[in-house]
Amino acid sequence: MIEKAVEIIKNAKHITAFTGAEISVESGIPPFRGENGLWNKFDPIFLDINYFHQNPFKSWKLIKEIFYDFFGKAKPNTAHFALSKMEKLGYLNSIITQNIDNLHQKAGSKKVWEFHGNSRNLICMNCNEIYLAANTNLSHLPPKCEKCRTVLKPDFIFFGEPIPEPAGSKSFSEAKLSDVFILIGTTGEIMPASMIPIEAKRNGVKIIEVNTQPSNYTNTITDVFLEGKATEIMGNLLESLKKK
């Protein structure tokens, strides 16, 4: 199946990778849903935009603990680096990621559409000033804008917020521009992100799927299913591409 995937990639003109939570699990970041998901440990209300406005300190206490004290230590894994290398070799045109962890960029990928935003930046909800989280003092919560003293919010979407632009429209554009989609570590359960590969398939795009177990896509739109860990499969795929 790796060889079949390699042939599809070799004959493609425009390839997009579409990544979900499982690609980052091997970097130590748990998914939000599922058996070991964050929502089994925390009430997701702290990421509801209305709750955040009304209880910024309570929200920020968990945000800091989860996304900055814990996730902030995560490093890219073999799968992230494989995608970066594929881009450098000319096999990959872009990445659409549902993840907010910045690991694709840390691995060296240049063209990344962050469909759900990112934890890298903090944004002022009043004047839209942007701050790097790494340069922001989070010992005093909630952090506030230096210009207008409004509470800062992580630049990823909360429940009740729209998909950020231009990432939203650009992601769906990739479903029209591409002739191959490589799905990695995504279950296909989160709307509206889950519609992007489906839209791609409607446009005749070949779907290569990398997952540890079958997803909502496997028996419906997937052409080549590579079952296994993202690090192992993507590492093997990259090595096979280099040999061709």
For each residue, the residues with C-beta under 8 A, 3 or more apart:
1: 4 5 224 225 226
2: 5 6 226 233 236 237 240
3: 6 7 240
4: 1 7 8 224
5: 1 2 8 9 208 224 226 237
6: 2 3 9 10 237 240 241 244
7: 3 4 10 11
8: 4 5 11 12 180 206 208 223 224
9: 5 6 12 15 91 180 182 208 237 241
10: 6 7 241 244
11: 7 8
12: 8 9 15 91 178 179 180 206
13: 179
14: 93 177 178 179 180
15: 9 12 86 91 92 93 178 179 180 181 182
16: 92 93 94 95 96 174 175 177 178 180 181 182 200
17: 83 86 92 94 95 96 181 182 184
18: 95 96 97 181 182 183 184 186 196 197
19: 23 83 95 96 97 98 99 104 183 184 185 186
20: 23 97 98 99 183 184 185 186 187 190
21: 24 25 29 31 32 33 98 99 185 186 187
22: 25 31 184 185 186 187 211 212 230
23: 19 20 26 77 79 80 99 184 185 230
24: 21 27 29 74 77 99 101 103 185
25: 21 22 28 29 30 31 185
26: 23 77 78 79 229 230 231
27: 24 74 75 76 77 80 101 103
28: 25 73 74
29: 21 24 25 71 74 99 101
30: 25 36 37 38
31: 21 22 25 34 36 37 38
32: 21 37 38 39 44
33: 21 37 39 187 189
34: 31 37
35: 40
36: 30 31 40
37: 30 31 32 33 34 40 41
38: 30 31 32 41 42 44 66
39: 32 33 42 43 44
40: 35 36 37
41: 37 38
42: 38 39 46 62 66
43: 39 46
44: 32 38 39 47 48 159
45: 48 51
46: 42 43 51 52 55 58 59 62 63
47: 44 51 52 59 63 158 159
48: 44 45 51 52 158 159 160
49: 52 53 158 159 160 161
50: 53 54 160
51: 45 46 47 48 54 55 58 59
52: 46 47 48 49 55 56 59 153 158
53: 49 50 56
54: 50 51
55: 46 51 52 58 59
56: 52 53 59 60 141 142 151
57: 60 61 141 142
58: 46 51 55 61 62
59: 46 47 51 52 55 56 62 63 142
60: 56 57 63 64 141 142 143 151
61: 57 58 64 65 141
62: 42 46 58 59 65 66
63: 46 47 59 60 66 67 68 154
64: 60 61 67 68 69 138 141
65: 61 62 68 69 70
66: 38 42 62 63 69 70 71
67: 63 64 70 71 72 100 119 154
68: 63 64 65 71 72 119 133 138
69: 64 65 66 72
70: 65 66 67 73
71: 29 66 67 68 74 101 119
72: 67 68 69 119 133
73: 28 70
74: 24 27 28 29 71 101 103
75: 27 103 106
76: 27 80 81 103 104 106 107
77: 23 24 26 27 80 81 103 230 231
78: 26 81 82 230 231 232 234 235
79: 23 26 82 83 184 185 230 231 233 234 235
80: 23 27 76 77 83 84 103 104 106 107 109
81: 76 77 78 84 85 107 108
82: 78 79 85 86 234 235 237 238
83: 17 19 79 80 86 87 92 95 104 107 109 184 234
84: 80 81 87 88 104 107 108 109
85: 81 82 88 89 238
86: 15 17 82 83 89 91 92 238 241
87: 83 84 90 91 92 93 95 108 109 110 111
88: 84 85 108
89: 85 86 241 242
90: 87
91: 9 12 15 86 87 241
92: 15 16 17 83 86 87 95 182
93: 14 15 16 87 111 174 177 178
94: 16 17 111 112 113 174
95: 16 17 18 19 83 87 92 104 109 111 112 113
96: 16 17 18 19 113 115 171 174 196
97: 18 19 20 104 112 113 114 115
98: 19 20 21 115 116 186 190 193
99: 19 20 21 23 24 29 103 104 114 116
100: 67 114 116 117 118 119 154 156
101: 24 27 29 71 74 118 119
102: 105 106 118 119 120
103: 24 27 74 75 76 77 80 99 106 107
104: 19 76 80 83 84 95 97 99 107 109 112
105: 102 108 109 112 120
106: 75 76 80 102 103
107: 76 80 81 83 84 103 104
108: 81 84 87 88 105
109: 80 83 84 87 95 104 105 112
110: 87
111: 87 93 94 95
112: 94 95 97 104 105 109
113: 94 95 96 97 167 170 171 174
114: 97 99 100 117 118 156 164 167
115: 96 97 98 163 164 167 168 171 193 196
116: 98 99 100 156 157 163 164 193
117: 100 114 154 155 156 157 164 167
118: 100 101 102 114 121 155 156
119: 67 68 71 72 100 101 102 133 154 155 156
120: 102 105 132 133 134 155
121: 118 130 131 132 133 154 155
122: 130 131 132 133 136 143 152 153 154 155
123: 128 129 130 131 152 153 154 155
124: 127 128 129 130 131 145 147 148 150 152 153
125: 150 151 152 153
126: 145 148 150
127: 124 145 147 148 150
128: 123 124
129: 123 124 145 146 147 148
130: 121 122 123 124 155
131: 121 122 123 124 135 136 143 145 146 152
132: 120 121 122 135 136
133: 68 72 119 120 121 122 136 138 154
134: 120
135: 131 132
136: 122 131 132 133 143 152
137: 140 143
138: 64 68 133 141 143
139:
140: 137 143
141: 56 57 60 61 64 138
142: 56 57 59 60 151 152
143: 60 122 131 136 137 138 140 151 152
144: 149 150 151 152
145: 124 126 127 129 131 148 149 150 151 152
146: 129 131
147: 124 127 129
148: 124 126 127 129 145
149: 144 145
150: 124 125 126 127 144 145
151: 56 60 125 142 143 144 145
152: 122 123 124 125 131 136 142 143 144 145
153: 52 122 123 124 125 158
154: 63 67 100 117 119 121 122 123 133
155: 117 118 119 120 121 122 123 130 164
156: 100 114 116 117 118 119
157: 116 117 161 162 163 164
158: 47 48 49 52 153 161
159: 44 47 48 49
160: 48 49 50
161: 49 157 158
162: 157 168
163: 115 116 157 167 168 192
164: 114 115 116 117 155 157 167 168
165: 168 169
166: 169 170
167: 113 114 115 117 163 164 170 171
168: 115 162 163 164 165 171 172
169: 165 166 172 173
170: 113 166 167 173 174
171: 96 113 115 167 168 174 175 193 196
172: 168 169 175 176 196 199
173: 169 170 176 177
174: 16 93 94 96 113 170 171 177 178 196 200
175: 16 171 172 178 181 196 197 199 200 203 205
176: 172 173 199 203
177: 14 16 93 173 174
178: 12 14 15 16 93 174 175 181 200 203 205
179: 12 13 14 15 204 205 206
180: 8 9 12 14 15 16 205 206 207 208
181: 15 16 17 18 175 178 197 200 205 206 207 208
182: 9 15 16 17 18 92 208 209 210
183: 18 19 20 186 197 207 208 209 210 211 215 217 222
184: 17 18 19 20 22 23 79 83 210 211 230 234
185: 19 20 21 22 23 24 25 79 210 211 212 230
186: 18 19 20 21 22 98 183 193 194 211 215 217
187: 20 21 22 33 190 211 215 216
188: 194 197 215 216 217
189: 33 194 216
190: 20 98 187 193 194
191: 194 195
192: 163 195 196
193: 98 115 116 171 186 190 196
194: 186 188 189 190 191 197 198 216
195: 191 192 198 199
196: 18 96 115 171 172 174 175 192 193 199 200
197: 18 175 181 183 188 194 200 201 207 217 221
198: 194 195 201 202 221
199: 172 175 176 195 196 202 203
200: 16 174 175 178 181 196 197 203 205 207
201: 197 198 204 205 207 221
202: 198 199
203: 175 176 178 199 200
204: 179 201
205: 175 178 179 180 181 200 201
206: 8 12 179 180 181 223 224
207: 180 181 183 197 200 201 217 221 222 223 224
208: 5 8 9 180 181 182 183 222 223 224 226
209: 182 183 215 217 218 222 224 225 226
210: 182 183 184 185 226 228 230 233 234 237
211: 22 183 184 185 186 187 214 215 218 225 226 227
212: 22 185 227 228 229
213: 227
214: 211 218 219 225 227
215: 183 186 187 188 209 211 218
216: 187 188 189 194 220
217: 183 186 188 197 207 209 220 221 222
218: 209 211 214 215 222 225
219: 214 222
220: 216 217
221: 197 198 201 207 217
222: 183 207 208 209 217 218 219 225
223: 8 206 207 208
224: 1 4 5 8 206 207 208 209
225: 1 209 211 214 218 222
226: 1 2 5 208 209 210 211 233 237
227: 211 212 213 214
228: 210 212 232 233
229: 26 212 232 233
230: 22 23 26 77 78 79 184 185 210 233 234
231: 26 77 78 79 234 235
232: 78 228 229 235 236
233: 2 79 210 226 228 229 230 236 237
234: 78 79 82 83 184 210 230 231 237 238
235: 78 79 82 231 232 238 239
236: 2 232 233 239 240
237: 2 5 6 9 82 210 226 233 234 240 241
238: 82 85 86 234 235 241 242
239: 235 236 242 243
240: 2 3 6 236 237 243 244
241: 6 9 10 86 89 91 237 238 244
242: 89 238 239
243: 239 240
244: 6 10 240 241
